C-alpha cells in the first residue's frame, strides 16, 4: 500500500497558493486510490479549505505535527489515544496554543529587534504578509498548536534557540515563517499515522512517500520510505534538505511535486 505525505506551501501549492501544475499527478493518485496526506504548518481550517479544493477526504496533519485529524469513519479500528470531536478523531501531539503564546511573549523580551507573531497582527497585516485574502487570513490566524512569527533581524534567532534548550518548546522554519511549537514535528505525526494505516491494512506492506521543500519538512522526509525535495521559488533547493539522503526533483513547487508522482506511479 502506498501513501503520499505532502507539504503544502512551496510544495504542492505555489506562491499563489495554486496547484494547477500538479493536476496530472493528483489525477494519478485519485485513479490509483493512493491516499494523499496533507502535512503542513497550516491550521485545521486552512487545510480543510485546501482539501475541499483538492477533493481530498483523507486524514491530515496540522501545524507542523501539532495534531492529526482523521475523519470519523475513515478506519475500521478504533483510534487509540485519540478523541472524537466535530466528526474527526483527533490525536494531539503538540502543546496548547495558550502555552505557546505565553512562551512567545517571554521570548520577545530576549531579542533586540521586532519579533511579531500572528497573534500580534490584525487580519489585514496577516493578509499583507502572506498574500492571502482576508477570509483566508482569518483561517490562518486560528492557531491551536503553534505561533508563526517574523524577526526584523534573523540573526537573533540564535538567542531564541539557545533559550529554548532543555524546554518543551522548539523552533522550526517553513517556506515563509519561523514557528514556535511544542515537542512535536511532522515526523512524529507521520510515524503515528503510518502505524495506524498499517494496523488497518495488516496484509499489505506500507510504502510511504514524502514531498517537501523546507527545513520544517525534514522530520517528515526522515520518516518515509521515499523522500523527495522540490525546488523553492528561487529555483534552488533548501540547504538543510540537501544534506539529507533525499531525491532532489527539478521543478519549483507543484511542478516538481508532479514530477515526483510521475516518477513513482506513471
N, C-alpha and C positions, 0 to 999 in steps of 0.2 A: 504493500500500500504506500502510495506517495502522498506527501503533504508538503505544501509550499508555505513557508513563513516569509512574509514580506514587510519591510519598512514601507512607509508612505511618502512623506515629503522628501523630494530629491531622488526617490527610487521608483515607485510605481506612479507617483504624481510628479509632474514637472513644476517649474517655478510659478506657474499659473494655476496650480492645483488641478491640472487636467491629466487624463490618462489615455488620450487619443492614440499615442504611438504604441500603446501596449494592447490595443484592442484585439489584434490577431492572437497574441499569446493568451489573453483572457478567454477567448473563444476555445482555444485548445484545452484549457483547464476545465471549462464547462462541458465540452464534448466528452472528455475522458473522466468526468466526475472526480476530479482531483481537488481536495479541499484547499482553498486559499485562505490562510490565516493572516489577518492584518495585525501587525505587531509594531506599534508606533508610540511616539511620545504624545500623541493627541489624546484628548479626553474621550470619554464614552460617547458624549453627544456628537462630537466631531466624527468619530469613527462610524457611528450609526448612520450619519448622513452619507459618508463615503460608501458604506455597504449598500445603502439604498441605490446609489448611482451605479454601483457595480453589479447589482442584482446578486449580492452575496449574502448567504444565510448561515455562514459558518461561525464558530467561536472566534473571539478576537481578544487581543492583549492591549491594554491601555497604559498610557503614561509610563513608558519605559519599564514595563513589567510590574507596575503597581498593583494590577489586578487582572484576572482572566474572567471574561464574560462568556458563558456557554448557554445558548438557547435552551429553554426548559426541557424540551422533549428531544434534544439532539442525540443524546446517548441513551442506550437502554439501561445501563447500570447506573446506580446512584452515584452522584459526585461526592467523593469523600472530602472532608474539610471545606466544603462549600456551603453556602446558604442561599435560599431562594428569595429573590426579590424582583419585582417587575418583569416576570417571565424569563429571568436569567438565573442560572446557577452562577454564583459569584465566588471566586477564590481570591481573597485579598492577600497580597504578599507585602505590600508597602505599608508605610505609616499613614495615619490620618492626616488630612491636609492641615488641620489646626496645629498639629505639632510641627509640620513642615514650615508653616508660616511663622510660627513663634521662633524657630531656629533661624529663619531667614532674616528676621528683624535683628537678631543678635549679630549675625554675620555682617550686616550693613555697618555696624559700628567699628569693624576692624579694618575696613578698606578706606583708602584716602581718595576715592573717586565716587562718582554717582553709580549706584547699584540699584536697578529698578526691576521689580518682578511684575508679573501680570496683575497681581493684586494691588499694585501701586498705580496702575494705569486705568483710565476710563476706556470705554469701548471704542471711542474714536482713536485713541492712542494705539490700542491693540490693532485696530484695523489698519492704521497707517504703517505700523512697523511690520505687520505680517502680510499686508496687501490682501487681507480678507475683507469680505463685506461686513457691515455692522452685525448682521444676523449671524454670520459665521464667527465673528469675533466674540460674540456673546457665548457661543458654544465653547470656544477656546478658553474663555475665562472661567468656565465652570470646572475648576480643578478639584480633584479628590485625593491625589496621592503625590503631587509634585508641584514645584514652582519654577516655571521658566523665567529666566532673567537675562538682562544685558548689563555689561560693565563698560563704562566710558574708557577705562584703561584695562585691557585684558591681561596685562602682566600682573595685575592684582589678584588674579585667580590663584596664584601660588600661595598667598596668605590664607585664602579660604580653604584650600586643600589641606594645608598644614593644620589649621584649626579644627578640621573635621576628623583628624586621625584619632582612632580609638573611640569613636562615637558611632551611633547607629545611622548617621547621615552620610550621604555620598553625593558626589557631583558627576555629571556626565555632560557631553556636548553633542547636540544634534546638528541638523543642517542649518538651523538659524539661531539657536539659543543655547546657553548653559541651562542645566536643570539641576535643582536641588531636590533630593528624594531620600527615601529611607533605604533599608538594606535589601533592595530589590534591583533586578535588571532584567533585560529581555531574555537572557539566557536561562534564568531561573524559571521564568514563565514558560518558555519553550520546553524545558525538560518536564515540567509538571503536566503540561497539556499533551505532549507526545506520549507520556506514560499513560494518560487517560485513554488516548486513542488505542494504544497497544493493548490495554486491558479489555477494550471493547471489540477489538479485531485480533484476537489471540492467534488465529490461524494464518495471519498474513504478516510477513516481515515488514517492518516500518522503515521507509526510506524518506528522510527529510531533506528539504532544500531550503536554504536561507538566502535572501537577497537584500543587500543594504548598501549604504553609501557613506556612513559617518561613524564617528567614534562610538556613539551610543549603540550601534548595531553590532559591535564586536562580540559581546556576550552571546548574542543570537547566533552569529556566524560560527562561534566556537562550539556550539551545541547542536549542529545539524550534520547530516551525512555529507551533503554537498553545499559548501558555502561559496557564494558569488558576491562580487562587488561591482557596482556600476560607477561610471564617471560622474563627478559632480558638475554643476552648471558651467564651471570654468574649463571643463574638458580634462580635468586631472582626477586622479584617484586620491582619496583621503590617505595621508601619510601613515597614520596609525594602522589603518586596514592593510596597507601594503606590506606591513611587517608580518602579517598572518599568512598561513598556508591557504589562501583563497584563490579562486579563479577570477581574474580581472577581465571584465567584459567591455569591449569597446562599445561606446554609446552612452550618451548622457541620460540619466534618469530612466524614464519609461522606455526609451529606445533600447537601452542596454538591458532593461528588465525583459523586454520582448525577446531579445537575443538569448537570454538565459532559458526561457521557456522553449524556444525553438531548438536550442542545443540539447535539451533534455528529452523532449517529447515529440518532435516532428519526425 
